Amino acid sequence: MSGASFILAINLFVAGLLAAAFLTIAAHDGQRRAARWFGAAYLVGMSNILVEFGIAAIGTSLAAVLAAFAAILAAMLVFNVGLARHYGVRVPWLALMAVFLASVAACYFLQDMPRDSFTRMLIYQAPYFVMQIIAVAIVGQARSLTRLDAALMVLLAASALQFASKPFLFRAFGGPGATPQDYLATDYAMVSQTMGT
């Protein structure tokens, strides 16, 4: 098992724990509707990890690559809905769906570009950055912000920046591999998965 695979396994375990925790909260307190959305977000995020392991183990296909990309983006979308519910602000459905649909379409067309292309990596990572910025904006709309809310905004902004940094880092760490199947064996995958954790 590569280092990136080990980090991915940790991510799967942690996502499962977080999904279970949020869904347990939602089951015991029906007033906490946001907890259902957060639990669902982590469940959807787990599907990305399972697809990544599947690609590494049995090979790749366009459908698998799109599923891996769409799963993490969908998890972010669902998480943002949960944030809006938690803070009692309007869910930016139009922005979320526009980013999601345009990004999945862009990912489809990116598959013809070389995997070591900076432009390809920039376009690939941009939707994740945008989803995290939407999350920052959602928290920023809260009627009153506590220190914990401000800390969450900083954490979400830092997460957005780590996505924005990946196009610059992937060359420094040897790139994403010649094929999607090679990704988890690369140093870049180790750095990328660790940053995401």
C-alpha positions in Angstrom: 0.0 0.0 0.0 1.4 3.4 -1.0 1.6 6.3 1.3 -1.2 8.0 -0.5 -3.4 4.9 -0.3 -2.7 4.8 3.5 -3.8 8.5 3.8 -6.8 7.8 1.6 -7.8 4.9 3.9 -7.5 7.2 6.9 -9.7 9.7 5.1 -12.3 7.0 4.5 -12.3 5.9 8.1 -12.6 9.5 9.4 -15.3 10.4 6.9 -17.2 7.3 8.1 -16.9 8.4 11.7 -18.0 11.9 10.9 -21.0 10.7 8.8 -22.0 8.4 11.7 -21.7 11.2 14.2 -23.7 13.7 12.3 -26.4 11.2 11.4 -26.6 10.1 15.0 -27.1 13.7 16.1 -29.8 14.2 13.4 -31.6 11.0 14.6 -31.6 12.1 18.3 -32.5 15.7 17.7 -34.8 16.4 14.8 -34.3 20.1 15.2 -30.7 19.8 14.0 -31.6 19.4 10.3 -28.1 20.6 9.2 -26.6 17.5 10.8 -28.4 15.4 8.2 -26.8 17.4 5.4 -23.4 17.1 7.0 -23.8 13.4 7.5 -24.9 13.0 3.9 -21.9 15.1 2.7 -19.5 12.8 4.4 -21.2 9.7 3.0 -21.0 11.2 -0.5 -17.3 12.0 0.1 -16.7 8.4 1.0 -17.9 7.4 -2.4 -15.1 9.4 -3.9 -12.5 7.5 -1.9 -14.0 4.2 -2.8 -13.9 5.1 -6.5 -10.2 6.2 -6.2 -9.4 2.8 -4.7 -11.3 1.1 -7.4 -9.4 3.0 -10.1 -6.1 2.1 -8.6 -7.1 -1.6 -8.2 -9.0 -2.5 -11.3 -8.3 0.3 -13.8 -9.9 3.3 -15.1 -12.6 4.5 -17.4 -14.1 7.9 -18.3 -17.1 7.1 -16.1 -14.9 6.3 -13.1 -12.8 9.4 -13.5 -16.0 11.6 -13.8 -17.5 9.8 -10.8 -14.5 10.4 -8.6 -14.4 14.1 -9.6 -18.2 14.6 -9.2 -18.4 12.7 -5.9 -16.1 15.1 -4.0 -17.7 18.1 -5.7 -21.2 16.8 -4.7 -20.0 16.2 -1.1 -18.9 19.9 -1.0 -22.3 21.0 -2.5 -24.2 19.0 0.2 -21.9 20.3 2.9 -22.6 23.9 1.8 -26.4 23.2 2.0 -25.8 22.0 5.5 -23.9 25.2 6.3 -26.7 27.3 5.0 -29.2 25.3 7.0 -27.1 25.6 10.1 -26.6 29.4 9.8 -30.2 30.0 8.8 -29.2 31.7 5.5 -30.6 31.2 2.0 -29.1 28.1 0.2 -27.4 29.4 -3.0 -28.9 26.7 -5.1 -28.3 28.4 -8.4 -24.6 29.0 -7.7 -24.1 25.5 -6.3 -25.8 23.8 -9.2 -24.1 26.0 -11.9 -20.7 25.3 -10.4 -21.4 21.6 -10.2 -22.8 21.1 -13.7 -20.3 23.3 -15.4 -17.4 21.6 -13.6 -18.5 18.1 -14.4 -18.8 19.1 -18.1 -15.3 20.7 -17.9 -13.9 17.6 -16.3 -15.3 15.5 -19.2 -13.6 17.7 -21.8 -10.3 17.9 -19.8 -9.8 14.2 -20.4 -8.3 14.9 -23.8 -5.6 17.2 -22.3 -2.2 15.9 -21.2 -2.3 14.9 -17.5 0.8 16.9 -16.8 -0.8 20.1 -18.2 -0.8 23.0 -15.7 -3.9 24.4 -17.4 -5.7 21.1 -17.0 -4.8 20.9 -13.3 -5.9 24.5 -12.8 -9.3 23.9 -14.4 -9.6 20.6 -12.5 -9.0 22.2 -9.1 -10.9 25.4 -9.6 -14.4 24.1 -8.9 -13.2 22.7 -5.5 -11.7 26.2 -4.7 -15.0 27.9 -5.7 -17.1 25.5 -3.6 -15.0 26.3 -0.6 -15.3 30.0 -1.2 -19.1 29.6 -1.4 -18.9 27.9 2.0 -16.9 30.9 3.4 -19.6 33.3 2.0 -22.4 31.2 3.6 -20.8 31.4 7.0 -20.1 35.1 6.5 -23.8 35.7 6.0 -24.7 34.5 9.5 -26.6 37.1 11.6 -24.0 36.9 14.4 -20.6 35.3 14.2 -18.8 33.8 17.2 -15.1 33.2 17.4 -15.8 29.6 16.5 -17.6 30.7 13.4 -14.7 32.9 12.4 -12.3 30.0 12.9 -14.5 27.9 10.6 -14.3 30.6 8.0 -10.5 30.7 8.2 -10.4 26.9 8.0 -12.7 26.9 4.9 -10.6 29.6 3.3 -7.4 27.6 4.0 -9.1 24.6 2.4 -9.9 26.7 -0.7 -6.3 27.9 -0.9 -4.9 24.3 -0.7 -7.1 23.5 -3.8 -5.8 26.6 -5.5 -2.2 25.6 -4.7 -2.4 22.1 -6.2 -1.7 23.2 -9.8 1.5 24.8 -8.6 2.5 21.8 -6.4 1.8 18.9 -8.8 4.9 19.5 -10.9 7.1 19.9 -7.8 6.1 16.5 -6.7 6.3 14.6 -10.0 2.8 15.0 -11.3 -0.4 13.0 -11.1 0.9 9.9 -12.9 0.6 8.9 -16.5 -2.9 7.5 -16.0 -5.6 7.9 -13.4 -4.7 4.3 -12.3 -1.2 5.5 -11.4 -2.3 8.5 -9.3 -2.2 6.8 -5.8 1.4 5.6 -6.4 2.7 9.2 -6.9 4.4 11.6 -4.5 1.9 14.2 -5.6 -1.0 12.0 -4.5 0.6 11.7 -1.1 1.0 15.4 -0.7 -2.5 16.1 -2.2 -4.3 13.6 0.0 -2.4 14.8 3.1 -3.3 18.4 2.4 -7.0 17.4 2.0 -7.0 15.6 5.3 
